[in-house]
Amino acid sequence: MSQPGEGMRKEPMLRWDRPKCDRYGENPSARSGHSFCIVSVVPGKDQESRPFGYLFGGVKAKSKPPGPCNELYKLDVDEMKWENLGRVGAVKERWQHTATPWKSSMIVFGGIGPPKPDPLSRNATPKFFNDVWLLDTATDSWGAMGPGAKWPNCPLPRGSHAACVVDGDSPHPQYCVFGGYGGAK
């Protein structure tokens, strides 16, 4: 007589791994609340696309005073080497945002910015975002996508949410945001 679940166990299709990154690269510092996604990038003319990882923002573990940053790092997945692309002037410091791959770009939405002092109390109030940024991985440059007239149904400002692109290759892809918490417009 067989036991419940017997014969149903299969080898996992995915496994955890800790690859060593090039010690001569500019590895990012320890942080939390950052985003990381893999984007298929065409590095140059007449070259095939390759996977690159992009790490953006977060709160650095040893920053004084503690607070979010807007640093952007690029990981060459084939070489396992990090490159520090620097601080992003256009995109404000944030953490608890999302970064979503779309075609050969990365979409960053929302998040929580540095706390602003509240003159009516001794507490600081965090700034919640609902802005949308697109990183063009061919040039590693940012462009603003919303909110505004082009994004009439843009979600309320939020952090700690999830996001994805549905039907990304179709003429009318949808960007979906789910959950999180935050402020009003």
C-alpha positions as CSV (number, residue, x, y, z in Angstrom):
1,M,0.0,0.0,0.0
2,S,1.4,3.4,-1.0
3,Q,1.7,6.3,1.4
4,P,0.0,9.7,0.7
5,G,2.2,11.8,-1.5
6,E,4.5,8.9,-2.4
7,G,5.7,9.0,-6.0
8,M,4.8,12.7,-6.2
9,R,8.2,14.0,-5.1
10,K,10.3,15.3,-8.0
11,E,13.7,16.9,-8.1
12,P,13.5,20.7,-7.8
13,M,13.8,22.5,-11.1
14,L,15.6,25.5,-9.5
15,R,18.4,25.6,-7.0
16,W,20.0,28.2,-4.8
17,D,23.5,29.3,-5.7
18,R,26.0,31.9,-4.4
19,P,28.3,32.7,-7.3
20,K,31.5,34.6,-6.6
21,C,31.6,38.1,-8.1
22,D,34.8,39.5,-9.6
23,R,36.8,40.9,-6.7
24,Y,38.0,43.7,-9.0
25,G,34.5,44.9,-9.7
26,E,32.7,47.6,-7.7
27,N,30.4,45.5,-5.6
28,P,27.4,47.2,-4.1
29,S,27.4,47.6,-0.3
30,A,25.0,45.7,1.9
31,R,21.5,47.1,1.8
32,S,17.8,46.4,2.2
33,G,14.7,47.5,0.4
34,H,16.5,47.7,-3.0
35,S,15.4,46.2,-6.3
36,F,17.2,43.8,-8.5
37,C,16.1,42.4,-11.9
38,I,17.7,40.7,-14.9
39,V,17.2,42.3,-18.2
40,S,18.2,41.0,-21.6
41,V,20.5,43.7,-23.1
42,V,22.1,44.1,-26.5
43,P,25.5,45.5,-25.4
44,G,26.5,46.8,-28.9
45,K,25.8,46.9,-32.5
46,D,25.7,43.5,-34.2
47,Q,26.0,41.7,-30.9
48,E,23.5,39.2,-29.4
49,S,21.5,40.0,-26.3
50,R,23.0,39.0,-22.9
51,P,21.6,39.0,-19.4
52,F,22.6,41.8,-17.1
53,G,21.4,42.4,-13.6
54,Y,20.4,45.9,-12.3
55,L,20.4,46.8,-8.7
56,F,18.8,50.1,-7.7
57,G,18.3,52.1,-4.5
58,G,17.6,50.7,-1.1
59,V,18.9,51.7,2.3
60,K,22.6,51.0,2.7
61,A,23.5,49.1,5.9
62,K,26.2,51.5,7.0
63,S,24.9,54.9,5.8
64,K,24.9,57.7,8.3
65,P,22.3,58.9,8.8
66,P,20.4,55.9,7.6
67,G,18.2,56.6,4.6
68,P,17.5,55.5,1.1
69,C,19.9,56.0,-1.8
70,N,19.6,56.2,-5.6
71,E,22.7,54.3,-6.6
72,L,22.5,52.1,-9.7
73,Y,24.7,49.0,-10.2
74,K,25.0,46.7,-13.2
75,L,26.0,43.1,-13.0
76,D,27.5,41.4,-16.0
77,V,26.0,37.9,-15.4
78,D,28.3,36.1,-17.8
79,E,31.5,37.6,-16.2
80,M,29.9,38.0,-12.7
81,K,31.4,41.5,-12.4
82,W,29.6,44.5,-10.9
83,E,29.9,48.0,-12.4
84,N,28.9,51.1,-10.3
85,L,26.8,53.4,-12.6
86,G,26.7,56.0,-9.9
87,R,23.9,58.0,-8.4
88,V,20.9,58.7,-10.5
89,G,20.2,62.4,-10.5
90,A,16.7,62.3,-12.0
91,V,15.3,59.4,-9.9
92,K,15.0,60.4,-6.3
93,E,16.4,58.2,-3.5
94,R,14.0,55.4,-2.5
95,W,13.5,52.0,-1.1
96,Q,10.7,49.4,-1.1
97,H,10.0,50.2,-4.8
98,T,9.7,47.7,-7.6
99,A,11.9,47.2,-10.6
100,T,10.4,45.1,-13.5
101,P,12.1,44.0,-16.7
102,W,10.3,44.9,-19.9
103,K,11.8,44.1,-23.3
104,S,15.4,45.5,-22.9
105,S,14.4,48.1,-20.3
106,M,13.7,48.2,-16.5
107,I,10.6,49.9,-15.1
108,V,10.9,51.4,-11.6
109,F,7.7,52.3,-9.8
110,G,6.9,53.9,-6.5
111,G,8.7,53.3,-3.2
112,I,9.5,55.3,-0.1
113,G,11.8,58.3,0.0
114,P,13.8,60.0,2.8
115,P,11.6,61.1,5.7
116,K,10.7,64.8,5.8
117,P,10.6,66.6,9.1
118,D,7.0,67.3,10.2
119,P,6.9,70.9,11.6
120,L,3.8,70.0,13.7
121,S,5.4,67.1,15.5
122,R,8.8,65.7,16.3
123,N,8.3,62.8,13.9
124,A,9.5,62.6,10.4
125,T,7.0,61.6,7.7
126,P,8.2,59.3,4.9
127,K,7.6,60.4,1.3
128,F,5.7,57.9,-0.8
129,F,6.1,57.9,-4.6
130,N,4.0,56.9,-7.5
131,D,6.4,58.0,-10.2
132,V,7.3,55.6,-13.1
133,W,10.9,55.5,-14.5
134,L,12.2,53.6,-17.5
135,L,15.9,52.6,-17.6
136,D,17.1,52.3,-21.2
137,T,19.7,49.5,-20.8
138,A,21.3,50.3,-24.2
139,T,22.5,53.6,-22.8
140,D,22.0,53.1,-19.0
141,S,20.0,56.3,-19.0
142,W,16.6,57.1,-17.3
143,G,13.4,58.6,-18.6
144,A,10.3,59.6,-16.7
145,M,7.1,57.8,-17.7
146,G,4.5,59.1,-15.3
147,P,2.4,59.9,-13.4
148,G,0.6,62.6,-15.3
149,A,-1.7,63.1,-18.2
150,K,-0.3,60.1,-19.9
151,W,-1.0,57.9,-16.9
152,P,-4.6,58.9,-15.8
153,N,-5.0,55.6,-13.9
154,C,-1.6,55.6,-12.2
155,P,-1.9,53.9,-8.7
156,L,-1.7,55.9,-5.6
157,P,1.8,56.4,-4.0
158,R,3.0,53.3,-2.3
159,G,5.9,51.1,-1.2
160,S,6.3,47.4,-0.4
161,H,4.1,46.4,-3.4
162,A,4.6,43.9,-6.2
163,A,4.6,44.7,-10.0
164,C,4.8,42.9,-13.3
165,V,4.3,43.4,-17.0
166,V,1.5,41.3,-18.7
167,D,1.7,40.6,-22.4
168,G,5.0,42.5,-22.6
169,D,5.5,41.7,-26.3
170,S,2.0,42.7,-27.4
171,P,1.1,46.1,-28.9
172,H,-0.7,46.9,-25.7
173,P,1.2,45.6,-22.7
174,Q,-0.2,46.1,-19.2
175,Y,1.8,47.1,-16.2
176,C,0.2,45.8,-13.0
177,V,0.8,46.9,-9.5
178,F,-0.5,45.0,-6.5
179,G,-0.7,45.7,-2.8
180,G,1.7,47.8,-0.8
181,Y,0.9,50.7,1.4
182,G,1.4,54.4,1.2
183,G,-0.1,57.8,1.0
184,A,-2.7,59.7,-1.0
185,K,-2.2,61.8,-4.1
